[in-house]
Amino acid sequence: MATPLPHLGDRLFFSDGGLETSLIFLEGVDLPLFAAFVLLADEDGRQQLRRYWEPYLALCAEVPGAGFVLDTPTWRANPDWGKRLGLDATRLRALNTQAAHFMRELRADWAPRLAGPVVVSGTIGPRGDGYLADEQGDTETAAAYHWPQAKALAAGGVDMLSAVTMTNATEAAGVALAGRRAGVPVAVSFTVETDGRLPSGEPLGEAIERVDSVAPPAYFGLNCAHPLHLQRALDGAASWVERIRCVRANASTKSHAELDAATELDSGDPQDLALRYRGLKAALPRLNVLGGCCGTDTRHLRAIRDAWLATREH
């Protein structure tokens, strides 16, 4: 039986920001096809990843009792994207497992400096583009597709898996099934369009309820959309909102289509973003895992952290 996850209680947890956008636009790192996991292949790349995560861990260390969720940089490390990157199944499996080992080493280094627990989460992204709802197929097909990555991350010793930027309930349920078969808890995080619906057109509540009916994950999250768009997806009277524990929002208010066409990073307004996170608190009573997504960096996470803590002081 899987070990209970420490962030299923009331303790506050933080995470990082927009890994790929930060590396590409702020650090000038060449990430082919937005694939950060390729940096694991050599020592220079691994040091680049370490330099990225450490400031976020330091922000967390300043909060008494707070924990941290370390997500592996494996959003693109599935078979379709791996093939486009010229990686065969053996190499892809090794890099997924290496990603888990890397994060466990980073946890070992930082755990003594943090008052709360550090959770290593294996990231699984969508089979296709995170901004588009591809042909959905069926849940068993999705589970079989994501199984090799789930198995490789589990073999590396992750505490859980996170299916992120999910565009439809079918694929999300497939990842949840793959995680169950790998013997590790799963979190499912959906993205939404500006109207609050998934790219597939499904209402968020229906998608959550559908996944729960197939393979209930440990919890749900929302990522890769601005709080303005997330707010439109939420219905405070519905019981499914209590299944949502994590928000990793975009810095920009632009739509997915606009962001996809952009040639420059839109970092938005960190202070405004932080206040909008705080505004989600009433709609999401279980929310306790705070991070960022595209366009966010340590400025945004510091502002989010401080705004959130201010609500606890009143």
C-alpha positions as CSV (number, residue, x, y, z in Angstrom):
1,M,0.0,0.0,0.0
2,A,1.3,3.5,-0.9
3,T,2.5,5.7,1.9
4,P,0.1,8.5,2.7
5,L,1.3,11.8,1.2
6,P,2.2,14.5,3.7
7,H,0.4,17.3,1.7
8,L,-3.0,15.7,2.1
9,G,-3.3,17.5,5.4
10,D,-3.5,21.2,6.2
11,R,0.3,21.9,6.1
12,L,1.3,24.5,3.5
13,F,3.5,23.3,0.6
14,F,5.3,25.3,-2.1
15,S,6.7,24.3,-5.5
16,D,8.7,25.9,-8.3
17,G,7.6,28.2,-11.1
18,G,7.7,27.9,-14.9
19,L,10.7,25.6,-15.4
20,E,10.9,25.6,-19.2
21,T,10.0,29.3,-19.7
22,S,12.5,30.4,-17.0
23,L,15.3,28.3,-18.5
24,I,14.6,29.4,-22.1
25,F,13.7,33.1,-21.7
26,L,15.6,34.1,-18.5
27,E,18.6,31.8,-18.6
28,G,19.1,31.5,-22.4
29,V,19.1,27.7,-22.2
30,D,18.4,25.8,-25.4
31,L,15.6,23.3,-24.7
32,P,14.6,21.4,-27.8
33,L,10.8,21.0,-28.0
34,F,10.5,22.5,-24.5
35,A,12.1,19.3,-23.0
36,A,14.0,20.2,-19.8
37,F,14.8,16.5,-19.0
38,V,17.5,16.5,-21.7
39,L,19.6,18.6,-19.3
40,L,20.0,15.5,-17.1
41,A,22.3,14.0,-19.7
42,D,25.5,15.8,-18.6
43,E,26.9,17.5,-15.5
44,D,26.5,21.0,-16.8
45,G,22.8,20.4,-17.4
46,R,22.3,18.9,-14.0
47,Q,24.0,21.9,-12.4
48,Q,21.7,24.2,-14.4
49,L,18.7,22.4,-13.0
50,R,20.0,22.5,-9.5
51,R,20.6,26.3,-9.8
52,Y,17.0,26.6,-11.0
53,W,15.4,24.8,-8.1
54,E,17.6,26.0,-5.2
55,P,16.1,29.6,-4.9
56,Y,12.6,28.1,-4.7
57,L,13.7,25.8,-1.9
58,A,15.3,28.7,-0.1
59,L,12.0,30.7,-0.3
60,C,10.3,27.7,1.3
61,A,13.0,27.4,4.0
62,E,12.0,30.8,5.3
63,V,8.5,29.7,6.2
64,P,8.3,27.7,9.5
65,G,6.7,24.3,8.9
66,A,6.2,24.6,5.2
67,G,6.9,21.7,2.9
68,F,8.0,21.5,-0.7
69,V,6.9,19.4,-3.8
70,L,9.9,18.7,-6.1
71,D,8.5,17.9,-9.6
72,T,10.8,16.0,-11.9
73,P,11.6,17.8,-15.2
74,T,10.0,15.1,-17.2
75,W,6.9,16.9,-18.7
76,R,8.1,16.0,-22.2
77,A,9.6,12.6,-21.4
78,N,7.0,10.3,-23.0
79,P,7.4,8.1,-26.1
80,D,6.0,10.5,-28.7
81,W,8.1,13.5,-27.6
82,G,11.1,11.2,-27.0
83,K,10.9,9.9,-30.5
84,R,10.9,13.5,-31.9
85,L,14.0,14.1,-29.7
86,G,15.8,11.1,-31.2
87,L,15.6,9.0,-28.0
88,D,14.7,5.3,-28.0
89,A,12.6,3.6,-25.3
90,T,15.7,2.4,-23.4
91,R,17.3,5.9,-23.2
92,L,13.9,7.5,-22.4
93,R,13.4,5.0,-19.5
94,A,16.8,5.7,-18.2
95,L,16.4,9.5,-18.2
96,N,13.0,9.2,-16.4
97,T,14.6,7.1,-13.7
98,Q,17.6,9.4,-13.5
99,A,15.2,12.4,-13.1
100,A,13.7,10.7,-10.0
101,H,17.2,10.0,-8.6
102,F,18.3,13.6,-9.3
103,M,15.3,15.0,-7.3
104,R,15.9,12.6,-4.4
105,E,19.5,13.8,-4.2
106,L,18.3,17.4,-4.2
107,R,15.9,16.6,-1.5
108,A,18.6,14.9,0.6
109,D,20.7,18.1,0.3
110,W,17.9,20.4,1.3
111,A,15.8,18.4,3.7
112,P,17.9,19.5,6.8
113,R,17.2,23.2,5.9
114,L,13.5,22.9,5.6
115,A,11.1,22.5,8.6
116,G,8.5,20.6,6.5
117,P,8.7,17.4,4.4
118,V,9.9,17.4,0.8
119,V,7.8,15.3,-1.7
120,V,9.4,14.0,-4.9
121,S,6.8,13.9,-7.6
122,G,7.3,12.3,-11.0
123,T,5.9,14.6,-13.7
124,I,3.9,13.1,-16.6
125,G,2.7,15.5,-19.3
126,P,0.2,15.0,-22.0
127,R,0.9,12.8,-25.0
128,G,0.4,15.8,-27.3
129,D,0.6,19.5,-26.9
130,G,-0.5,20.8,-23.5
131,Y,-2.5,23.6,-25.2
132,L,-4.5,21.3,-27.5
133,A,-7.0,18.5,-26.9
134,D,-5.8,15.7,-29.2
135,E,-7.8,12.7,-30.2
136,Q,-8.8,11.2,-26.9
137,G,-9.1,7.5,-27.6
138,D,-10.0,5.5,-24.5
139,T,-8.8,5.3,-20.9
140,E,-7.0,1.9,-21.3
141,T,-5.1,3.1,-24.4
142,A,-4.0,6.2,-22.4
143,A,-3.0,4.0,-19.5
144,A,-0.9,1.7,-21.7
145,Y,0.8,4.7,-23.4
146,H,1.8,6.4,-20.1
147,W,2.7,3.1,-18.3
148,P,6.4,3.0,-19.4
149,Q,7.0,6.5,-18.0
150,A,5.0,5.8,-14.8
151,K,7.0,2.6,-14.3
152,A,10.4,4.3,-14.9
153,L,9.6,7.2,-12.5
154,A,8.4,4.7,-9.8
155,A,11.5,2.7,-10.3
156,G,13.5,5.8,-9.5
157,G,11.8,6.2,-6.2
158,V,9.3,9.0,-6.6
159,D,6.8,9.5,-3.8
160,M,4.0,10.1,-6.3
161,L,3.2,11.0,-9.9
162,S,1.7,14.2,-11.2
163,A,-0.2,14.2,-14.5
164,V,0.0,17.9,-15.4
165,T,-1.5,20.2,-18.1
166,M,-4.1,17.5,-18.8
167,T,-6.4,18.7,-21.6
168,N,-9.1,16.0,-21.2
169,A,-10.5,13.6,-18.7
170,T,-9.8,10.4,-20.8
171,E,-6.0,10.9,-20.8
172,A,-6.0,12.1,-17.2
173,A,-7.8,8.9,-16.1
174,G,-5.3,6.9,-18.1
175,V,-2.4,8.4,-16.2
176,A,-4.2,7.8,-12.9
177,L,-4.6,4.1,-13.9
178,A,-1.0,3.8,-14.9
179,G,0.1,5.2,-11.5
180,R,-2.2,2.9,-9.6
181,R,-0.6,-0.1,-11.5
182,A,2.9,1.3,-10.7
183,G,2.0,1.4,-7.0
184,V,2.3,5.1,-6.4
185,P,-0.2,7.8,-5.6
186,V,-1.2,10.2,-8.4
187,A,-2.3,13.8,-8.6
188,V,-4.1,15.0,-11.7
189,S,-3.8,18.7,-12.8
190,F,-6.0,20.1,-15.5
191,T,-5.5,23.2,-17.6
192,V,-8.4,25.3,-18.8
193,E,-9.0,27.9,-21.5
194,T,-10.1,31.5,-21.0
195,D,-13.7,30.3,-20.6
196,G,-12.8,28.0,-17.7
197,R,-13.4,24.8,-19.8
198,L,-10.7,22.2,-20.6
199,P,-9.3,22.4,-24.1
200,S,-11.5,19.4,-24.9
201,G,-14.5,21.5,-24.1
202,E,-15.3,19.6,-20.9
203,P,-16.4,21.5,-17.8
204,L,-13.8,21.2,-15.1
205,G,-16.2,19.7,-12.6
206,E,-17.3,17.0,-15.1
207,A,-13.7,16.1,-15.9
208,I,-12.8,15.7,-12.2
209,E,-15.9,13.6,-11.5
210,R,-15.1,11.4,-14.5
211,V,-11.6,10.7,-13.4
212,D,-12.8,10.0,-9.9
213,S,-15.2,7.5,-11.3
214,V,-12.4,5.5,-13.0
215,A,-9.3,5.8,-10.8
216,P,-9.6,8.4,-8.0
217,P,-6.2,10.2,-7.7
218,A,-4.9,11.5,-4.4
219,Y,-6.0,15.0,-5.3
220,F,-6.5,17.3,-8.3
221,G,-4.7,20.5,-9.3
222,L,-5.0,23.3,-11.8
223,N,-2.0,24.6,-13.9
224,C,-1.0,26.5,-17.0
225,A,-3.8,29.1,-16.9
226,H,-4.1,32.4,-15.2
227,P,-6.3,32.7,-12.1
228,L,-8.8,34.8,-14.0
229,H,-9.4,31.7,-16.2
230,L,-9.3,29.3,-13.3
231,Q,-11.9,31.3,-11.4
232,R,-14.4,30.9,-14.3
233,A,-14.0,27.1,-14.0
234,L,-14.9,27.0,-10.3
235,D,-18.3,26.5,-8.7
236,G,-18.1,27.1,-5.0
237,A,-21.3,25.1,-4.4
238,A,-20.0,21.9,-6.0
239,S,-18.4,19.3,-3.8
240,W,-15.7,18.5,-6.4
241,V,-13.8,21.8,-5.5
242,E,-12.7,20.1,-2.3
243,R,-10.7,17.6,-4.4
244,I,-8.4,20.5,-5.6
245,R,-5.3,21.0,-3.6
246,C,-2.7,22.5,-6.0
247,V,-2.6,25.6,-8.2
248,R,0.3,26.4,-10.5
249,A,-0.9,29.3,-12.6
250,N,0.5,31.2,-15.5
251,A,1.8,34.7,-15.1
252,S,0.1,35.9,-18.2
253,T,-3.6,36.5,-18.8
254,K,-3.2,35.6,-22.4
255,S,-5.0,32.6,-24.0
256,H,-3.1,29.4,-24.8
257,A,-3.2,30.3,-28.5
258,E,-1.7,33.8,-27.8
259,L,1.0,32.3,-25.6
260,D,1.8,29.6,-28.2
261,A,2.3,32.4,-30.9
262,A,4.3,34.7,-28.6
263,T,8.0,35.2,-29.2
264,E,8.7,37.0,-25.9
265,L,8.0,36.0,-22.3
266,D,5.0,37.6,-20.7
267,S,5.8,37.7,-17.0
268,G,2.7,39.6,-16.0
269,D,2.5,41.3,-12.6
270,P,3.8,39.2,-9.7
271,Q,1.9,41.2,-7.1
272,D,-1.4,41.1,-9.0
273,L,-0.9,37.3,-9.5
274,A,-0.3,36.8,-5.8
275,L,-3.5,38.7,-4.9
276,R,-5.4,36.5,-7.3
277,Y,-4.0,33.4,-5.7
278,R,-5.2,34.7,-2.4
279,G,-8.6,35.3,-4.0
280,L,-8.8,31.6,-4.9
281,K,-8.7,30.7,-1.2
282,A,-12.5,31.0,-0.7
283,A,-13.3,29.0,-3.8
284,L,-10.8,26.2,-3.0
285,P,-11.0,25.3,0.7
286,R,-8.4,22.5,0.4
287,L,-5.8,24.5,-1.5
288,N,-2.4,24.0,0.2
289,V,0.1,23.4,-2.6
290,L,1.2,26.7,-4.3
291,G,3.5,26.9,-7.3
292,G,3.7,28.6,-10.7
293,C,3.7,27.7,-14.4
294,C,4.5,29.5,-17.6
295,G,6.1,32.9,-17.2
296,T,6.5,32.6,-13.4
297,D,9.8,32.7,-11.5
298,T,11.0,33.4,-8.0
299,R,9.6,36.9,-8.0
300,H,6.1,35.5,-8.5
301,L,6.6,32.7,-5.9
302,R,7.9,35.1,-3.3
303,A,4.9,37.4,-3.9
304,I,2.5,34.4,-3.8
305,R,4.1,33.1,-0.6
306,D,3.9,36.5,1.2
307,A,0.3,37.2,0.1
308,W,-0.8,33.8,1.2
309,L,0.9,34.0,4.6
310,A,-0.6,37.5,5.1
311,T,-4.1,35.8,5.1
312,R,-3.0,33.4,7.8
313,E,-2.1,36.3,10.1
314,H,-5.6,37.8,10.1
